[in-house]
Amino acid sequence: MTLTSPKRKQLRSAVQRFRDAKVLVLGDIIVDHFIWGSVSRISPEAPVPVVDVTHESLLLGGAANVLHNIYAQEGEASLCGLIGKDAMGDHLLTLLADLGSSTAGIVRTANRPTTLKTRIVAQSQQVVRFDREKTGEPAPERLAEIFRFLDANLADFNAVIVSDYNKGMINMPLMEQLRKKLKKMKIPMIVDPKPYNPERFKEATIITPNHHEAERMSGLSIRSEEELQAAARLLQEKLRCHAVLITRGEAGMALYEKGRPMFTIPTMAKEVYDVTGAGDTVIATLALGMAVGLSAADAATIANFAAGIVVGKVGTATASTAELLEAIA
């Protein structure tokens, strides 16, 4: 794929219109906890490194990181999902308030904690991760609160992102309700799926599985361009979605739209330090592009630039508007 100067100018102009977009992010909300330090010795108690902690950070993760990426690119977004009535839930609401994002779609429950992923990082390498969470479908009364929010607010958005981390928020009853409402409103639905129960994502505008998720969802091995196209076509037909965007790490991305040839996009990453949150960046940028009227191919091209920026950073990262404009130029 070669970008001409007029195409680069068109894509940069679209990025500058992201500020006009309003996106709903629906999904599994996570707090990312990073403990940073250095290693200079092995523990005498067990053959494990001893990390001397220098500092810690608590960041928006999961669907909340998708929202953070939208704000980094000057769009507007609201988050809808479930958090606990706990200290981490309080902290997450503070982080959202700092962004200026509405919390009207956040439902709190005493029956499960706010999902917390703790990563210990030393010399820019992740040493270990441990998770504190309770998964499963929300209780009926919590789900009813989410339905009420969608009924009252869905028409206010230019695009809807479904961010599935397999924690239970993205379930069949919710997706059936969402699908019916969006079809009437003609609002694009962009889905970052986990491969379990893919029928939940029928009739999405576009789904964005990675290479391994696409294999699991299609039941096909992907070892060649032909197999890649076969898997993408099968998913598009099976789920009756408009398009499938398969993210392929160092191989870039591949977009399959019904009735069109496969569109491949080479990676724009100069260096890869950490892929944490890269999928969140891709779907956030893709949705912003589609919200301002770009084709799936042009929106995916910008998303590819954004992914190339964030994998060059350590930790849960975002790509700013300035970085994106510079990368496209």
C-alpha positions as semicolon CSV with decimal commas, in nm:
position;residue;x (nm);y (nm);z (nm)
1;M;0,000;0,000;0,000
2;T;0,145;0,337;-0,109
3;L;-0,011;0,657;0,018
4;T;-0,007;0,949;-0,225
5;S;0,027;1,306;-0,103
6;P;-0,343;1,381;-0,173
7;K;-0,446;1,070;0,024
8;R;-0,223;1,167;0,316
9;K;-0,379;1,514;0,310
10;Q;-0,728;1,359;0,309
11;L;-0,647;1,135;0,606
12;R;-0,493;1,422;0,805
13;S;-0,806;1,629;0,739
14;A;-1,020;1,343;0,872
15;V;-0,810;1,320;1,191
16;Q;-0,872;1,691;1,248
17;R;-1,248;1,623;1,227
18;F;-1,231;1,361;1,503
19;R;-1,316;1,641;1,749
20;D;-1,666;1,646;1,598
21;A;-1,729;1,276;1,673
22;K;-1,917;1,138;1,972
23;V;-1,868;0,767;2,042
24;L;-2,028;0,530;2,293
25;V;-1,792;0,266;2,432
26;L;-1,979;-0,036;2,568
27;G;-1,784;-0,316;2,732
28;D;-1,570;-0,463;3,008
29;I;-1,420;-0,188;3,224
30;I;-1,076;-0,255;3,373
31;V;-0,824;-0,067;3,586
32;D;-0,465;-0,129;3,475
33;H;-0,222;-0,123;3,769
34;F;0,147;-0,095;3,682
35;I;0,424;-0,146;3,937
36;W;0,753;-0,017;3,793
37;G;1,099;-0,106;3,915
38;S;1,436;-0,260;3,845
39;V;1,598;-0,600;3,897
40;S;1,954;-0,647;4,019
41;R;1,939;-0,985;4,192
42;I;1,759;-1,319;4,225
43;S;1,568;-1,398;4,541
44;P;1,745;-1,640;4,783
45;E;1,400;-1,781;4,865
46;A;1,310;-1,896;4,512
47;P;1,455;-1,864;4,160
48;V;1,265;-1,543;4,085
49;P;1,382;-1,185;4,031
50;V;1,357;-0,933;4,313
51;V;1,199;-0,612;4,183
52;D;1,298;-0,291;4,359
53;V;0,985;-0,078;4,315
54;T;1,032;0,282;4,204
55;H;0,673;0,390;4,136
56;E;0,318;0,275;4,058
57;S;0,041;0,392;3,826
58;L;-0,333;0,322;3,797
59;L;-0,468;0,369;3,445
60;L;-0,789;0,323;3,248
61;G;-0,794;-0,027;3,097
62;G;-1,016;-0,247;2,881
63;A;-1,315;-0,055;2,746
64;A;-1,204;0,245;2,954
65;N;-0,871;0,249;2,767
66;V;-1,065;0,256;2,439
67;L;-1,240;0,568;2,568
68;H;-0,904;0,715;2,676
69;N;-0,773;0,667;2,322
70;I;-1,072;0,855;2,181
71;Y;-1,003;1,151;2,409
72;A;-0,632;1,141;2,319
73;Q;-0,742;1,197;1,959
74;E;-0,973;1,483;2,066
75;G;-1,299;1,295;2,015
76;E;-1,577;1,279;2,273
77;A;-1,688;0,951;2,429
78;S;-1,903;0,801;2,701
79;L;-1,845;0,469;2,873
80;C;-2,114;0,214;2,953
81;G;-2,035;-0,086;3,170
82;L;-2,011;-0,237;3,516
83;I;-1,775;-0,155;3,804
84;G;-1,769;-0,246;4,172
85;K;-1,867;-0,036;4,470
86;D;-1,505;-0,028;4,583
87;A;-1,194;0,192;4,599
88;M;-1,084;0,097;4,246
89;G;-1,428;0,188;4,115
90;D;-1,400;0,526;4,288
91;H;-1,057;0,579;4,134
92;L;-1,185;0,491;3,789
93;L;-1,465;0,749;3,819
94;T;-1,202;1,008;3,914
95;L;-0,997;0,923;3,605
96;L;-1,307;0,962;3,385
97;A;-1,388;1,295;3,549
98;D;-1,032;1,412;3,475
99;L;-1,100;1,343;3,104
100;G;-1,430;1,530;3,119
101;S;-1,623;1,216;3,026
102;S;-1,979;1,149;3,140
103;T;-2,026;0,865;3,390
104;A;-2,402;0,830;3,331
105;G;-2,355;0,489;3,168
106;I;-2,149;0,341;3,452
107;V;-2,342;0,091;3,665
108;R;-2,202;0,000;4,008
109;T;-2,258;-0,327;4,193
110;A;-2,164;-0,466;4,532
111;N;-2,161;-0,823;4,396
112;R;-1,833;-0,804;4,203
113;P;-1,515;-0,598;4,229
114;T;-1,388;-0,356;3,970
115;T;-1,162;-0,566;3,747
116;L;-0,798;-0,493;3,829
117;K;-0,497;-0,615;3,629
118;T;-0,165;-0,565;3,805
119;R;0,156;-0,583;3,600
120;I;0,505;-0,570;3,747
121;V;0,748;-0,416;3,497
122;A;1,126;-0,406;3,535
123;Q;1,377;-0,278;3,276
124;S;1,080;-0,224;3,039
125;Q;0,992;-0,596;3,057
126;Q;0,679;-0,740;3,219
127;V;0,782;-0,978;3,497
128;V;0,439;-1,104;3,602
129;R;0,070;-1,010;3,589
130;F;-0,204;-1,096;3,835
131;D;-0,576;-1,027;3,800
132;R;-0,846;-0,955;4,056
133;E;-1,191;-0,998;3,906
134;K;-1,524;-1,176;3,906
135;T;-1,663;-1,259;3,564
136;G;-2,008;-1,351;3,439
137;E;-2,321;-1,186;3,305
138;P;-2,448;-0,890;3,511
139;A;-2,746;-0,949;3,739
140;P;-3,084;-0,879;3,570
141;E;-3,138;-0,557;3,765
142;R;-2,794;-0,424;3,661
143;L;-2,861;-0,521;3,300
144;A;-3,192;-0,335;3,319
145;E;-3,004;-0,019;3,426
146;I;-2,781;-0,051;3,119
147;F;-3,085;-0,097;2,892
148;R;-3,240;0,221;3,036
149;F;-2,920;0,415;2,965
150;L;-2,910;0,288;2,606
151;D;-3,278;0,372;2,549
152;A;-3,226;0,728;2,669
153;N;-2,889;0,807;2,509
154;L;-2,805;0,590;2,208
155;A;-2,932;0,839;1,950
156;D;-2,677;1,097;2,070
157;F;-2,377;0,906;1,930
158;N;-2,215;0,884;1,585
159;A;-2,072;0,536;1,645
160;V;-2,082;0,256;1,903
161;I;-1,781;0,048;2,004
162;V;-1,830;-0,293;2,166
163;S;-1,514;-0,377;2,363
164;D;-1,527;-0,742;2,470
165;Y;-1,271;-0,867;2,723
166;N;-1,473;-1,180;2,808
167;K;-1,565;-1,061;3,158
168;G;-1,941;-1,100;3,099
169;M;-2,055;-0,749;3,018
170;I;-2,095;-0,831;2,647
171;N;-2,366;-1,097;2,651
172;M;-2,638;-1,217;2,416
173;P;-2,936;-1,028;2,569
174;L;-2,742;-0,702;2,561
175;M;-2,622;-0,750;2,203
176;E;-2,969;-0,843;2,077
177;Q;-3,112;-0,521;2,223
178;L;-2,825;-0,314;2,087
179;R;-2,848;-0,466;1,740
180;K;-3,220;-0,386;1,709
181;K;-3,175;-0,026;1,819
182;L;-2,872;0,049;1,602
183;K;-3,035;-0,097;1,291
184;K;-3,317;0,157;1,320
185;M;-3,075;0,446;1,386
186;K;-2,817;0,352;1,120
187;I;-2,531;0,406;1,366
188;P;-2,217;0,196;1,293
189;M;-2,125;-0,074;1,546
190;I;-1,754;-0,154;1,566
191;V;-1,671;-0,469;1,765
192;D;-1,343;-0,581;1,921
193;P;-1,442;-0,943;1,987
194;K;-1,322;-1,228;2,197
195;P;-1,370;-1,556;2,006
196;Y;-1,620;-1,711;2,247
197;N;-1,982;-1,716;2,124
198;P;-1,915;-1,511;1,810
199;E;-2,286;-1,521;1,720
200;R;-2,325;-1,234;1,968
201;F;-2,169;-1,007;1,706
202;K;-2,403;-1,078;1,415
203;E;-2,477;-0,780;1,189
204;A;-2,200;-0,564;1,332
205;T;-2,071;-0,302;1,091
206;I;-1,714;-0,423;1,136
207;I;-1,535;-0,666;1,370
208;T;-1,163;-0,644;1,453
209;P;-1,026;-0,983;1,567
210;N;-0,652;-1,038;1,583
211;H;-0,489;-1,321;1,387
212;H;-0,541;-1,585;1,658
213;E;-0,898;-1,476;1,735
214;A;-0,982;-1,493;1,365
215;E;-0,851;-1,850;1,354
216;R;-1,062;-1,954;1,652
217;M;-1,376;-1,778;1,532
218;S;-1,351;-1,917;1,179
219;G;-1,213;-2,262;1,266
220;L;-0,946;-2,216;0,997
221;S;-0,568;-2,203;1,022
222;I;-0,423;-1,885;0,876
223;R;-0,076;-1,945;0,730
224;S;-0,105;-1,774;0,392
225;E;-0,276;-1,481;0,221
226;E;-0,529;-1,722;0,067
227;E;-0,617;-1,871;0,407
228;L;-0,637;-1,520;0,554
229;Q;-0,891;-1,418;0,292
230;A;-1,087;-1,743;0,334
231;A;-1,112;-1,690;0,712
232;A;-1,216;-1,326;0,673
233;R;-1,479;-1,413;0,411
234;L;-1,617;-1,697;0,626
235;L;-1,649;-1,465;0,928
236;Q;-1,816;-1,195;0,720
237;E;-2,070;-1,441;0,581
238;K;-2,125;-1,625;0,910
239;L;-2,185;-1,307;1,113
240;R;-2,349;-1,108;0,830
241;C;-2,131;-0,808;0,911
242;H;-2,024;-0,548;0,657
243;A;-1,650;-0,594;0,709
244;V;-1,381;-0,787;0,896
245;L;-1,052;-0,620;0,993
246;I;-0,792;-0,875;1,107
247;T;-0,499;-0,725;1,298
248;R;-0,177;-0,919;1,236
249;G;0,093;-0,768;1,458
250;E;0,415;-0,713;1,266
251;A;0,232;-0,812;0,943
252;G;-0,005;-0,513;0,969
253;M;-0,377;-0,551;0,901
254;A;-0,610;-0,707;0,646
255;L;-0,957;-0,568;0,567
256;Y;-1,224;-0,777;0,396
257;E;-1,546;-0,606;0,288
258;K;-1,831;-0,795;0,130
259;G;-1,790;-0,806;-0,246
260;R;-1,446;-0,641;-0,250
261;P;-1,088;-0,771;-0,278
262;M;-0,884;-0,807;0,040
263;F;-0,720;-0,476;0,138
264;T;-0,387;-0,529;0,317
265;I;-0,213;-0,260;0,521
266;P;0,155;-0,306;0,622
267;T;0,256;-0,219;0,978
268;M;0,365;0,139;1,048
269;A;0,550;0,049;1,369
270;K;0,917;0,152;1,373
271;E;0,989;-0,035;1,698
272;V;0,776;-0,266;1,914
273;Y;0,820;-0,239;2,290
274;D;0,479;-0,336;2,425
275;V;0,155;-0,443;2,251
276;T;-0,056;-0,382;2,567
277;G;-0,368;-0,192;2,464
278;A;-0,283;-0,178;2,093
279;G;-0,619;-0,335;2,003
280;D;-0,793;-0,062;2,205
281;T;-0,612;0,203;2,001
282;V;-0,708;0,034;1,674
283;I;-1,079;0,014;1,750
284;A;-1,094;0,367;1,896
285;T;-0,931;0,518;1,587
286;L;-1,134;0,302;1,350
287;A;-1,459;0,415;1,515
288;L;-1,358;0,782;1,505
289;G;-1,283;0,749;1,135
290;M;-1,617;0,586;1,061
291;A;-1,798;0,838;1,284
292;V;-1,673;1,124;1,065
293;G;-1,776;0,944;0,747
294;L;-1,460;0,768;0,629
295;S;-1,473;0,438;0,442
296;A;-1,369;0,128;0,635
297;A;-1,044;0,118;0,434
298;D;-0,946;0,478;0,511
299;A;-1,045;0,446;0,877
300;A;-0,840;0,125;0,904
301;T;-0,541;0,297;0,745
302;I;-0,546;0,569;1,011
303;A;-0,597;0,304;1,282
304;N;-0,287;0,127;1,156
305;F;-0,082;0,446;1,199
306;A;-0,217;0,482;1,555
307;A;-0,126;0,122;1,641
308;G;0,226;0,180;1,512
309;I;0,262;0,466;1,759
310;V;0,138;0,289;2,074
311;V;0,339;-0,033;2,034
312;G;0,651;0,184;2,052
313;K;0,558;0,282;2,409
314;V;0,568;0,077;2,731
315;G;0,245;0,016;2,921
316;T;-0,116;0,102;2,840
317;A;-0,062;0,388;2,596
318;T;-0,252;0,618;2,361
319;A;-0,173;0,796;2,035
320;S;-0,233;1,170;2,041
321;T;-0,372;1,378;1,756
322;A;-0,033;1,547;1,708
323;E;0,146;1,209;1,690
324;L;-0,110;1,076;1,445
325;L;-0,090;1,378;1,216
326;E;0,291;1,358;1,217
327;A;0,290;0,983;1,142
328;I;0,051;1,023;0,847
329;A;0,255;1,312;0,709
